Amino acid sequence: MFSEQKLAYQNGVSATVSIKDWLLLDCLSLLNLIPILGSIVYLVLILMIGLGSTSARSMRNRVIASLIWMIVWTVIGVIIAIFFGGALAAFVSSASNYY
């Protein structure tokens, strides 16, 4: 999809990633709107682009940076769920007993 050889051939000298290719990469994130299956497909595509040797270097770097941010935010989300999950459950439970 984002082959370095194809991009180098199109541009003549280097594998410059076009705006169209960046927008296509961003549109892949719309797969996350499909519950569970879309997220799995998105993750597989991102891993293929990020770890594939045929992708353009700038595309791979951006995808790897995105994967790192995904890991960071997942860890932060788990930590918040662990620390505040009990308090939130108690609040919801007490609020349901109020009515």
C-alpha positions in Angstrom: 0.0 0.0 0.0 2.7 2.5 1.0 5.6 0.9 -0.8 8.8 2.8 -0.7 9.7 1.6 -4.2 6.3 2.7 -5.6 6.7 6.2 -4.0 10.2 6.6 -5.2 9.1 5.6 -8.7 6.2 8.1 -8.7 8.4 11.0 -7.3 11.5 10.2 -9.3 14.1 10.7 -6.6 13.0 9.8 -3.1 10.1 8.1 -1.4 8.2 11.2 -0.5 4.9 10.4 1.0 2.1 12.4 -0.6 -0.8 14.1 1.2 -3.1 11.5 -0.3 -1.1 8.7 1.3 -1.1 10.5 4.7 -4.9 11.0 4.4 -5.4 7.3 3.5 -3.4 6.3 6.6 -5.5 8.6 8.8 -8.7 7.2 7.3 -7.6 3.7 8.5 -8.4 4.9 12.0 -12.0 5.0 11.0 -12.0 1.2 11.3 -12.1 1.8 15.0 -15.7 2.8 14.7 -16.6 -0.8 14.0 -16.8 -2.5 17.4 -14.1 -5.1 18.2 -13.5 -6.4 14.7 -12.6 -3.0 13.3 -10.1 -2.4 16.1 -8.5 -5.7 15.4 -8.3 -5.1 11.7 -6.9 -1.6 12.3 -4.2 -3.0 14.6 -3.2 -5.6 12.1 -2.9 -3.1 9.3 -0.9 -0.7 11.5 1.4 -3.5 12.4 1.8 -4.5 8.8 2.7 -1.0 7.8 4.9 -0.3 10.8 6.8 -3.6 10.7 6.8 -4.1 7.0 10.1 -3.6 5.2 8.5 -2.3 2.0 6.8 0.7 3.6 8.3 4.1 3.2 10.6 5.1 6.1 8.6 8.2 7.1 5.4 6.1 7.1 6.9 3.4 9.3 8.2 6.0 11.7 4.8 7.6 12.1 3.1 4.3 12.5 5.6 3.1 15.1 5.2 6.4 17.0 1.4 5.9 16.9 1.8 2.4 18.3 3.9 3.7 21.1 1.2 6.3 22.0 -1.4 3.5 21.8 0.6 1.5 24.4 1.1 4.5 26.6 -2.6 5.5 26.7 -3.7 1.9 27.2 -1.4 1.6 30.3 -2.7 4.9 31.6 -6.3 3.8 31.1 -5.6 0.5 32.9 -4.0 2.4 35.8 -6.9 4.8 36.1 -9.4 1.9 35.9 -7.5 0.1 38.7 -7.3 3.1 41.0 -10.7 4.7 40.3 -12.8 1.8 39.2 -13.8 0.9 42.7 -14.7 4.4 43.6 -16.8 4.8 40.4 -18.6 1.5 41.1 -19.4 2.6 44.6 -20.7 5.9 43.4 -22.9 4.3 40.8 -24.2 1.8 43.4 -25.0 4.5 45.9 -26.6 6.6 43.3 -28.9 3.7 42.2 -29.9 3.2 45.8 -30.8 6.8 46.1 -33.6 6.6 43.6 
